[in-house]
């Protein structure tokens, strides 16, 4: 691990996601001063010895204008070198780029580029325009259009949604009717809905950092075992030059600046990777860190205006796991208490799929406080394995966007109507 000569003051824009929790570990190991703001006082990142200060803020989803004012006020009151958006906060930061300019280093593209990949429908259209591979996709806006577009088996996705929200696997009429009911009752047809052919294959992810349209860092990993909601419980780094080329094309076209991640499907009947989703941020960067590529440090450097050279290739075959995801996945698959106890033992002993793997979300040996959420998850699941689905749904909080909050941020009046009143900053040590 290379420790930078200068220790930076970094403000992480939320603390509830697994991506934020992993970024904080990497930042802390490098010796940086890390503070976090989040609408939940019990967010995952509070259980880290690397967190210097917590700021309780308005919810991005429930009060996007209030959240932005809070960040502006905090950056005015305290000196930060870098503002690091680890989730959907980048959407409002890109929208308000001029207001945030000069307050802290921030690596984001212009708002139109961000919008192009934030929604699934926009990303699909971009792939078509760039002639990049994706599963056969239809974009619809009504129940009738969806019924006409469906081909079994398919995946139905709302254009807005993260953390596996707004996704239905439709294999027959029964699945379709359930998806239609959920979509209509949630008001999802107020936006666009994607219908994609269901491709059989392995799920992978790729992460990258760009500096003004030029790729300067890349990493990819495959899913070894799934957790709850389709997230990764066990990962292994892989080399994917084709996916790297796809990202270079996307980044150059959008003149991308900052972090960009994609979900990839590797079909069993084809050697061509298919792009299935995009996240305009770093997603769970610890596997890359363990594989010799520190994308978080690279993102800090780009945020500060540096023009870094391309990082070397990451090492393939490096395995990491998220114990909390593994336990939740076991419970969500109708696991019994005995199944969960066995999973706990395999994780602790490093046997089976965990052989040679290191913990990336709650690294107790590096950060003893991270044992708290892990122990609580295990205890709750041992008391009642059926709680797994409820615990997973708790990951959708006020730090994430929905159709209504996106509409507010996109509106012409959003920045003009921001009140000059600046709310106080609530801090917890």
Secondary structure, DSSP 8 states (H G I E B T S, - for coil): ----SS--EEEES-SSSHHHHHHHHHHHHTT-EEEEEES-TT-GGGS-TTEEEEEE---TTT-HHHHHHHHHHHHHHS--SEEE--STHHHHHHHTHHHHTTTSB-----HHHHHHHHSHHHHHHHHHHHT-----EEEESSHHHHHHH--SSEEEEESS--TTTTEEEE-SHHHHHHHHHHHHHTTGGGS-EEEEE---EEEEEEEEEEETTEEEEEEEEEEEEE-GGG-EEEEEEE--HHHHHHHHHHHHHHT--EEEEEEEEEETT-SSEEEEEEESS---THHHHHTT--HHHHHHHHHTT----------TT-EEE-HHHHHHHHHHTT--HHHHHHHHHHHHHT-GGGTT-EESSS-TTT-GGGHHHHHHHHHHHHH-GGGHHHHHHTT--TTS--HHHHHHHHSTTTTTT--S-----EEE-
